[in-house]
Amino acid sequence: MGGIMGEAIKKLFRNIGKCLKATHRTINAVQRRKFNLRLIILLDLIWCRIRYRIKLKEYVIFEFYLIPGFLRNTYISIKEYESYKPYLYSPDTLHILNNKKLLFARLKKYLNRPVIDVNDCSFKDFELFALKYHDVLARKSNKSFLSSNKEYYLKDFRSHAFMLDKIKLDDNVIVEPLFKQDPLLEKISPNLVTIIIITLCNVNTKRIHVTGACIKFRENETTINGYIDVNNLSIKGHLRDNTNRIYPKNIDGYEIPSLQKAFDLVKKLASELDEIREIEWSICLTDKGEAYLVDANVSEDLVFEQTPEYLRNRVGLKPFYKRHMVGMRKYRYKKERS
């Protein structure tokens, strides 16, 4: 018992130490941008934690040290966003998003290309598929497209049978013909650029609204995000990595006309899957002018979408959600799903 208590105390002090170090770094970062006394910054951090449920990283990213209370109150913190989620979806429905085989089966008429599960198709069917398309793009059934997609070229294998063995060994069971991306996206990155669009279904009007949109692509094992200006179909502001740090590649104002096809597609998809009121869609745009659904998930947070340089007059997303969530009731959780 004493040993367990001792470990618990050590863990408590380690956590306190980490919190103090993080607070010290945050105060230093804020002081470099706004020359307030450290005590004033510390008191403001504490106040924002209590009043707006804001974490240290959000305080810095949202630049709360620069804005008054009436604007601070328009931001949705990570903690507050968690309280929205029971109104946006039920755990009973998430199996559709978590299992990509089920997702693609449900939305089959919108896929615009053949997609197979190699665990379900016969050896002969895969042979015909491989001989027809030669090169394929495969991904895992239970992981995101961005983190698990991989290209396979038939010329790299002795036969399609060896190609199939490798795909199964990698557990990349969802397979489709390899495609080339839109040339305008290819100029941004030779790696696949995915269009991420968050949709929200208004229960009163049944209309689908776009909460936010961005591009995502991989560069040297880092995920890069670029905010999409929905009105101008262009990239707005700086590119940022997953910690919200600015990425040194300037494509501000870069226009991508084919983005309209992605927005048109996700509104159809969201209407089809309207039992989940908010969905984060992943779309790829091809050199043939087609929009391909490659993934769908629930949104984890709204930190990137509320980065001040992407907002109008520094107003966060809370007014948007308040407007479109009027009349929404909490989903009732029915039962566990395997």
Backbone torsions as a table, in degrees:
resi	resn	phi	psi	omega
1	MET	NA	-42.3	179.5
2	GLY	-62.6	-37.9	179.2
3	GLY	-65.2	-40.9	178.7
4	ILE	-64.7	-43.1	179.1
5	MET	-63.7	-40.0	179.0
6	GLY	-62.9	-42.2	178.5
7	GLU	-64.9	-38.2	179.6
8	ALA	-64.4	-40.6	178.7
9	ILE	-66.1	-41.7	178.2
10	LYS	-61.6	-43.6	179.5
11	LYS	-62.9	-40.6	178.8
12	LEU	-60.6	-46.0	-179.3
13	PHE	-68.5	-34.5	176.2
14	ARG	-63.3	-42.2	179.7
15	ASN	-66.2	-39.0	177.1
16	ILE	-63.8	-41.2	178.4
17	GLY	-62.2	-42.7	178.9
18	LYS	-63.9	-41.4	180.0
19	CYS	-63.7	-42.6	179.6
20	LEU	-65.3	-40.7	178.2
21	LYS	-64.5	-43.6	179.3
22	ALA	-63.7	-40.0	178.0
23	THR	-64.6	-41.0	178.5
24	HIS	-62.4	-43.4	179.0
25	ARG	-65.1	-39.9	-179.7
26	THR	-64.4	-45.2	178.8
27	ILE	-60.6	-41.9	177.9
28	ASN	-62.0	-42.9	-179.5
29	ALA	-63.9	-41.8	-179.8
30	VAL	-69.6	-39.8	-178.0
31	GLN	-64.6	-30.1	177.9
32	ARG	-68.8	-25.2	-177.2
33	ARG	-99.5	-29.9	178.8
34	LYS	-139.3	118.8	-168.3
35	PHE	-81.7	60.3	175.0
36	ASN	-90.4	161.2	174.0
37	LEU	-65.1	146.2	-177.5
38	ARG	-59.2	-36.4	179.9
39	LEU	-64.3	-40.3	179.8
40	ILE	-64.2	-41.5	178.5
41	ILE	-63.7	-43.7	179.9
42	LEU	-61.1	-44.6	-180.0
43	LEU	-64.2	-36.7	179.1
44	ASP	-69.0	-37.7	176.0
45	LEU	-60.3	-44.5	-180.0
46	ILE	-64.9	-43.8	179.7
47	TRP	-61.0	-44.3	-178.2
48	CYS	-68.1	-31.2	176.3
49	ARG	-65.4	-40.5	-178.3
50	ILE	-77.8	-48.8	-172.4
51	ARG	-77.9	-42.4	-173.8
52	TYR	-112.4	0.7	179.6
53	ARG	57.8	38.6	-175.5
54	ILE	-93.8	133.1	175.1
55	LYS	-84.0	169.5	-177.0
56	LEU	-58.7	-45.3	-177.2
57	LYS	-66.5	-33.5	177.6
58	GLU	-68.8	-39.0	178.8
59	TYR	-56.0	-42.0	-179.1
60	VAL	-74.7	-48.9	-176.2
61	ILE	-64.0	-43.5	180.0
62	PHE	-76.8	-7.4	-179.9
63	GLU	54.9	47.7	-179.4
64	PHE	-62.5	-23.7	-179.9
65	TYR	-69.7	-8.3	-179.0
66	LEU	-107.9	-8.4	-171.7
67	ILE	-124.0	151.5	-178.9
68	PRO	-78.6	171.2	-175.0
69	GLY	-59.3	-37.6	-176.0
70	PHE	-67.1	-26.1	174.8
71	LEU	-85.1	-36.3	177.7
72	ARG	-56.9	-34.9	-176.6
73	ASN	-72.4	-4.6	178.6
74	THR	-92.8	-4.1	-178.2
75	TYR	-93.5	145.3	176.9
76	ILE	-103.0	113.3	178.7
77	SER	-74.0	164.8	175.9
78	ILE	-57.3	-42.5	-178.8
79	LYS	-65.6	-44.1	-179.5
80	GLU	-68.3	-36.5	179.0
81	TYR	-61.2	-33.4	176.7
82	GLU	-60.5	-34.5	-179.6
83	SER	-73.6	-18.1	177.3
84	TYR	-78.3	-30.2	-166.5
85	LYS	-60.9	-35.5	176.4
86	PRO	-61.6	-18.7	176.5
87	TYR	-88.0	-17.7	-172.9
88	LEU	-97.2	-28.6	177.5
89	TYR	-162.5	161.0	177.1
90	SER	-108.5	143.3	174.8
91	PRO	-55.6	-24.4	179.9
92	ASP	-64.8	-25.1	-175.3
93	THR	-99.7	-10.5	-172.7
94	LEU	-69.9	-17.4	177.8
95	HIS	-60.5	-26.5	178.8
96	ILE	-65.7	-39.6	179.7
97	LEU	-80.5	-35.4	-175.9
98	ASN	-74.0	-26.6	178.1
99	ASN	-108.3	105.3	-173.1
100	LYS	-66.8	-25.3	175.5
101	LYS	-62.6	-44.7	177.8
102	LEU	-66.5	-40.0	179.8
103	LEU	-59.9	-49.4	-177.4
104	PHE	-69.7	-31.2	176.6
105	ALA	-66.7	-40.9	-179.4
106	ARG	-66.6	-36.6	-174.2
107	LEU	-109.8	27.9	-173.1
108	LYS	-54.2	-40.5	-175.1
109	LYS	-70.0	-10.1	-179.9
110	TYR	-106.0	2.4	-173.6
111	LEU	-73.9	-33.0	177.6
112	ASN	66.5	13.7	175.7
113	ARG	-166.9	161.6	179.4
114	PRO	-73.7	134.9	176.0
115	VAL	-132.6	127.6	-178.3
116	ILE	-123.6	157.5	171.2
117	ASP	-107.4	115.3	-173.4
118	VAL	-67.8	-16.5	176.6
119	ASN	-77.8	-18.2	-177.9
120	ASP	-101.3	-27.8	-176.2
121	CYS	-86.1	155.6	-179.8
122	SER	-76.9	164.1	177.6
123	PHE	-59.0	-40.9	-179.6
124	LYS	-64.5	-41.7	178.9
125	ASP	-62.0	-41.0	178.7
126	PHE	-67.8	-36.6	177.7
127	GLU	-58.4	-47.5	179.2
128	LEU	-63.7	-39.5	179.0
129	PHE	-62.9	-48.1	-177.8
130	ALA	-66.7	-39.8	-179.4
131	LEU	-70.0	-27.9	179.1
132	LYS	-78.1	-43.5	-172.7
133	TYR	-105.0	-19.7	178.5
134	HIS	66.4	-60.3	-174.9
135	ASP	-110.5	137.6	-175.0
136	VAL	-132.4	160.3	173.8
137	LEU	-115.5	126.3	-176.1
138	ALA	-128.9	154.3	180.0
139	ARG	-152.5	167.1	-179.8
140	LYS	-76.8	153.3	-177.6
141	SER	-78.3	-22.4	-173.4
142	ASN	-120.6	17.1	178.0
143	LYS	-130.8	164.1	-177.3
144	SER	-67.3	153.4	179.7
145	PHE	-61.9	-43.9	-175.3
146	LEU	-62.7	-34.7	-175.8
147	SER	-88.8	-15.9	-172.1
148	SER	-125.7	-6.0	-176.2
149	ASN	-70.3	143.7	-177.2
150	LYS	-148.9	142.1	-179.7
151	GLU	-94.5	141.4	177.7
152	TYR	-129.7	128.7	-178.9
153	TYR	-112.0	126.3	-175.7
154	LEU	-58.7	-33.2	-179.0
155	LYS	-64.1	-19.3	-178.9
156	ASP	-83.3	-3.8	-177.1
157	PHE	-122.9	154.8	179.8
158	ARG	-65.5	-30.0	177.3
159	SER	-162.5	173.5	178.2
160	HIS	-64.9	-25.3	178.9
161	ALA	-65.6	-41.4	177.9
162	PHE	-68.5	-34.9	176.6
163	MET	-63.5	-44.4	178.5
164	LEU	-62.8	-41.6	178.1
165	ASP	-60.1	-41.9	-179.4
166	LYS	-67.8	-41.1	178.1
167	ILE	-60.4	-44.9	179.7
168	LYS	-68.2	-37.7	178.0
169	LEU	-62.0	-37.9	178.1
170	ASP	-78.5	-7.5	-178.3
171	ASP	62.4	28.0	176.7
172	ASN	-96.7	76.8	-165.6
173	VAL	-86.5	-19.3	178.1
174	ILE	-88.7	115.7	-168.9
175	VAL	-126.0	140.9	176.8
176	GLU	-146.3	163.1	177.1
177	PRO	-61.3	139.5	176.5
178	LEU	-65.7	140.5	180.0
179	PHE	-130.0	158.7	174.2
180	LYS	-96.0	141.9	-178.2
181	GLN	-84.8	165.2	177.5
182	ASP	-49.6	131.7	-179.2
183	PRO	-54.7	-32.2	178.6
184	LEU	-69.3	-31.8	175.1
185	LEU	-76.2	-34.3	178.5
186	GLU	-61.1	-32.2	178.0
187	LYS	-70.1	-27.2	176.6
188	ILE	-73.1	-45.7	178.6
189	SER	-159.9	138.3	174.7
190	PRO	-68.8	-20.0	173.7
191	ASN	-76.0	155.1	-177.8
192	LEU	-58.5	127.0	176.0
193	VAL	-98.0	121.1	-177.8
194	THR	-102.4	135.2	176.6
195	ILE	-91.3	119.5	179.7
196	ILE	-103.9	122.4	-179.2
197	ILE	-130.8	124.8	177.2
198	ILE	-97.1	123.6	178.7
199	THR	-112.1	148.2	177.5
200	LEU	-129.5	126.3	179.9
201	CYS	-93.4	120.7	177.7
202	ASN	-79.4	118.5	-173.6
203	VAL	-68.9	-21.6	-178.3
204	ASN	-84.2	-46.6	-176.9
205	THR	-94.4	-14.9	-175.5
206	LYS	64.3	14.5	178.3
207	ARG	-86.9	150.1	178.7
208	ILE	-99.4	126.2	-179.2
209	HIS	-117.0	146.4	178.1
210	VAL	-92.3	117.3	178.3
211	THR	-74.3	-43.8	-178.6
212	GLY	-172.4	163.3	-179.2
213	ALA	-150.1	149.1	178.1
214	CYS	-154.9	168.2	169.6
215	ILE	-102.0	150.5	174.6
216	LYS	-134.3	138.0	174.0
217	PHE	-154.3	161.9	-177.3
218	ARG	-99.3	134.8	174.3
219	GLU	-137.5	113.0	178.7
220	ASN	52.4	50.6	177.5
221	GLU	68.5	9.9	177.6
222	THR	-113.2	138.0	176.7
223	THR	-88.9	126.5	-178.6
224	ILE	-109.0	136.8	-179.6
225	ASN	-116.7	140.1	175.6
226	GLY	-132.3	125.9	-176.0
227	TYR	-72.8	136.2	179.4
228	ILE	-100.5	125.5	171.7
229	ASP	-79.4	105.6	-174.2
230	VAL	-62.0	-36.0	-176.0
231	ASN	-71.6	-35.7	-176.0
232	ASN	-105.1	-0.2	-178.6
233	LEU	51.0	49.6	-177.6
234	SER	-143.8	167.4	176.1
235	ILE	-83.5	136.9	-177.9
236	LYS	-118.6	129.4	174.2
237	GLY	74.6	-159.5	-176.4
238	HIS	-79.4	152.0	164.6
239	LEU	-77.1	149.5	-178.8
240	ARG	-140.0	150.1	175.4
241	ASP	-85.7	-175.4	-174.3
242	ASN	-70.6	-10.5	173.8
243	THR	-96.7	6.7	179.8
244	ASN	75.2	10.6	175.7
245	ARG	-77.1	143.7	-177.9
246	ILE	-66.2	132.7	178.6
247	TYR	-97.6	129.7	-171.4
248	PRO	-77.0	65.0	174.3
249	LYS	-146.5	117.6	-171.7
250	ASN	-95.9	112.3	173.0
251	ILE	-129.3	26.1	178.9
252	ASP	-57.6	127.2	179.8
253	GLY	85.6	0.8	-178.8
254	TYR	-66.7	120.3	-174.6
255	GLU	-93.0	138.8	179.4
256	ILE	-133.6	88.1	-175.5
257	PRO	-56.6	-32.9	-176.5
258	SER	-70.0	-7.3	175.0
259	LEU	-57.4	-28.6	-179.7
260	GLN	-59.0	-34.9	179.1
261	LYS	-66.3	-34.3	177.2
262	ALA	-65.9	-43.4	179.7
263	PHE	-66.4	-39.3	177.7
264	ASP	-63.0	-41.1	-178.2
265	LEU	-67.0	-45.9	-174.9
266	VAL	-66.6	-28.1	177.7
267	LYS	-68.2	-36.0	175.1
268	LYS	-67.9	-43.7	-179.6
269	LEU	-62.6	-44.0	-178.6
270	ALA	-65.4	-34.7	177.1
271	SER	-68.6	-35.6	179.3
272	GLU	-70.5	-34.3	-175.3
273	LEU	-112.1	46.2	-170.3
274	ASP	-76.3	-4.1	173.8
275	GLU	-70.9	-15.6	171.2
276	ILE	-107.6	109.6	-168.6
277	ARG	-74.1	-29.3	177.6
278	GLU	-127.0	128.8	-178.1
279	ILE	-138.6	141.2	173.9
280	GLU	-100.3	108.1	-176.5
281	TRP	-92.5	146.5	174.6
282	SER	-118.7	122.7	-174.9
283	ILE	-126.7	140.0	171.2
284	CYS	-111.5	143.9	178.6
285	LEU	-110.3	128.8	-173.8
286	THR	-97.2	167.2	177.7
287	ASP	-71.8	-8.7	176.8
288	LYS	-92.7	4.2	179.0
289	GLY	80.0	23.5	-179.9
290	GLU	-107.2	151.5	175.6
291	ALA	-107.1	124.4	-178.2
292	TYR	-111.6	126.0	169.1
293	LEU	-72.0	124.1	178.3
294	VAL	-118.0	-14.4	-179.4
295	ASP	-169.1	162.3	172.9
296	ALA	-154.2	135.3	-178.4
297	ASN	-146.8	174.0	169.9
298	VAL	-88.0	150.6	179.4
299	SER	-75.2	136.4	-178.6
300	GLU	-82.6	-44.0	178.8
301	ASP	-157.3	177.7	-178.2
302	LEU	-122.5	31.5	-176.9
303	VAL	-68.9	-52.6	-179.1
304	PHE	-60.3	-43.3	-177.7
305	GLU	-63.6	-19.5	-179.4
306	GLN	-108.2	18.1	172.3
307	THR	-62.5	126.3	-169.8
308	PRO	-52.7	-36.8	-176.3
309	GLU	-66.7	-15.7	179.7
310	TYR	-95.3	-7.6	-174.7
311	LEU	-96.6	157.5	175.2
312	ARG	-91.4	120.8	179.6
313	ASN	56.6	28.1	177.6
314	ARG	61.0	26.0	177.7
315	VAL	-90.7	125.4	-179.3
316	GLY	-75.4	-166.7	-172.3
317	LEU	-92.4	-2.7	-177.0
318	LYS	-60.9	-43.3	178.1
319	PRO	-59.2	-37.1	177.8
320	PHE	-61.4	-48.0	-178.8
321	TYR	-68.0	-39.3	178.4
322	LYS	-61.2	-38.3	-178.1
323	ARG	-68.5	-42.5	-172.9
324	HIS	-96.0	-7.0	177.6
325	MET	-100.7	4.5	177.8
326	VAL	-59.8	127.8	178.3
327	GLY	89.3	-6.2	178.9
328	MET	-72.9	136.8	175.1
329	ARG	-110.0	154.6	177.2
330	LYS	-63.5	141.2	172.4
331	TYR	-71.6	147.5	174.2
332	ARG	-95.8	126.3	-179.9
333	TYR	-77.2	122.6	-174.0
334	LYS	-92.0	-57.1	-176.6
335	LYS	-162.2	162.4	177.1
336	GLU	-71.6	143.3	174.5
337	ARG	-118.2	142.9	-180.0
338	SER	-81.1	NA	NA
